Every structure is written in structure tokens, then in C-alpha cells.
Amino acid sequence: SLIFPLGLCKGAITIDNVSLVRTGTWKPEESEMVYNGDFELGSNYWNTYSEVYKAGGIGDFSNGKFTLKETQRGTENWVIQLSTNGYFTLNKGAAYIVSFDAASTENDHIWLNAGEDGFDVNSDGNIWTAWASNEFLLTSQMKTYTLNFTMDNKFEDPQGRLNFCLGNTKGIITIDNVSVRPVQ
């Protein structure tokens, strides 16, 4: 997806001659579904959202990891998010394992959702339905966390995404090595 965040701009805005060209041939490992899960390509294939910091992106994507240092976090977990761009297909009845490494300088709770990316796939009236969701307690030690789930047999999601909910936390949060793989 190509996004021009213009919400805080004032005056006339002209956008012209925009093109989107594939410049590389990088692909994840054969069974890996997440592009740039190790953040070696910075923020490519990832989005951040903040209800608290409405001007500009949040977090740091340097050094091959995502780090959230901003001190204002809000009171709800969804007000700060790190998510994939909604580019992988979650097939009917298929089982998946999501894994990631994470740590925090505080004992923080974060949520991970695997689900819709702004399209109402299951016609429930919600464009952000989570097919699977779990809360994880982070400690100061980098640890691998997993979320296993099976898609419903009634539908597939051609634009599935991962969404880390990081609001309502206090510490410096680090996330790395994000992976989604079908269970063989």
C-alpha cells in the first residue's frame, strides 16, 4: 500500500506523477509469510499508528529491530500499534504459528492480533476482526513468544495482518524476529 499522510497539512496540496515500482527481488524464506520480520529493512512492510502522537511515525526501526521509546502511551492498548501491511493470505481451515522476540524495561503487557486489515472479510460489520489474539507479559529478558491459531473453515483472508497493540505500557519495548508460518 502507498499512503500519503496529509491530515496535518494546511493549504493546497498537489500530488503528481506518482509511481510505485518494485526495486528488489527479496522474498521471505519459502514457508515464511512476513516480509522484513527481522526489521533489517527498517520500517519496510510495517506501519505504526498512534492515537497519542498524531504527528508523524513512532518507534525506531534501526539496528534490525523495532524499539518503542516514546513516553506517552495512552490508557488503552490499541492507541499505539505496530502492524504489517496486510499482504499475506490466511487460508480457510489452515493452522498458523506466529512467533516474535520481545522485551521491555518494565513488566509490560502487550497484545498481538492476527486478523483483518480494514476489509470486512467475514461480513460481521467490523473491518478489524481478530482471528486470533493474545496478551503477552514482557520482561527485561528478550524472549520468544508464540501464538497458534486456525482459520475458520468458512472464509479466507487475502489481506491478513499482524497487529501489536503497545499502548498503556511504560517501558522501552523491543520487538524482533516476527514470523508467521503455516503449520505443516
N, C-alpha and C positions, 0 to 999 in steps of 0.2 A: 504494500500500500504506500501511496505517496500522500503526505499530509503537509499542508501549509497552515501552521497555527497563526491565525491572524486576529484572534479575539481581542488583543490588547492594542492593536494598531489604530491610529487615528488618521483621518483624511482619506483621500483617494488612493486605492491600491490597484496597480496594474500588474498582471502576471501574463507573460507572453513567451512563446517559443519554448515550452517545457517539453522535455523528452526524458524518457526513462529507458536506459539501455543496460542490459546485462553486461558487466565488465569482467566477470570471472567465471571460473568453472568449478568453484568449490562446492562440494556436496558433503553431507554428513556420511558417517560410516553406513554401510548397507542397511542395517536394521535401525539405525538412529533416526529419529524423526525431528529433532530440534536442531536448527541451524544456530551455530555460534553459542552452544551451551557452555563453552569454556570461556566466553567473553574475550577471546583473543582478537576478535574483530571489533572490539569496543561495543558500541550500542547497536550495531547492525543486527537486524531481525528482532529487536527488543523495543518496547515502548515503556515510558514511565508516565504516570498520571499522579497529580497531586491536587486535592481539593484545598490544601493548605497553602502551597506555593503555586499560585496560578500563573505566575510569570516565569516561563522557561522550564527546562527539564530539571530533574532532581537526580541525585545519586552520581557516583563516579564509576565509570566503566574502564578505568585504566588498570594496568598491571594484571590483565587476564582474570578479572573478577568484577562483580558489581558490589559497590560499597555505598551504604546509605549513612551519611553523617549529619544531615540536616537535623536540627534540634526540635523544630516544631513538627509534631506528628498528628495532632488532632485527637479526638476521643473515640473514633470508630476505626476498625481495622481497614476498611475499604478506602479511606481518604488518601492513602498513598499506596500506589500499585506499581509493580514491575510485571510486565506481561510480554509474551510472544505476540507476533503479529497476526495470529490466526491463519496459518498457512498449511497445517497438516490435517489429514483426513483421519477421523476416528470412525472405524467401520462397525456396522451392525454386529452385535454379539461378540465383538473382539475384546480380548483382555489386554491390558496395558500395565506397564510398570513405569512410574515416574520416579526419578531419583535426583537428588541435588545435595550439595555440601553447603552447610551454613553454620554461622557462629554469630554471637553478639557479645558486646562488652557487658551487657546486663542479661538477666534471665528474662528474655522476651518471648512472647507468644506471637507467631505469625500464622497466617492461613494460606494454604495453597488450594486453588480451584483448577480443575480441568473441565473446560466447558465451552459454551457458545461464545462467539466473538462478534456480538452485535447483530446476529441474524437468528430469528426465531425458528430454529430447526424443528423442534417438537411441537410447535403451534400452541404453546402454553401461555402466550401473551408476554413472556419475559425473554428479552434478547440476550440475557447474560446467564442463562441457566447453567448451573454447575453439574456435570455428570458425576463428578467425584470432588470431595472437599475434605480437608483435614487440617486440624490445628497442630502446630509443632512447637515444642518448647526449645528455644535456642539457649545454649550456654556459651561460655568463653572458648570452649574447645571446638574446633572445626569438626563436624560430624556429618556423616551421610544419612539422609532421611529418605524414606520411600513412601509412595502412595500407589497402591494397587487398585485397579477398578476394571469393570467390564461394562462395555456399552450395552444399552438396551437393544433388544432384538428388533425393535420396531423402526428404527431410523439410524442413519449415519450422519456425522457432522463433517462436511467437507472443508470447514474452516475452523477446526478446533484450536484452542489456545490454552496456555497456562497462565495463571494469574496469581502472583504473590501479593497478598494484602499485608502491608507493612505499617499501616497507621496504628496509632495507640501503642507505640513501642518507645523505648527510651535509649537503648544502647546504639553503638555503631554496629550496623548489621552488614555482614558479608555473605554473598551468595556466589557459588561457583559450580561448575560441572553439572549443569542442568541437563537431564536426559529424559526422553520418552521413547520407549521401545515396546513393540508388540511382544506379548508373552508367547514364546514358541511352544 
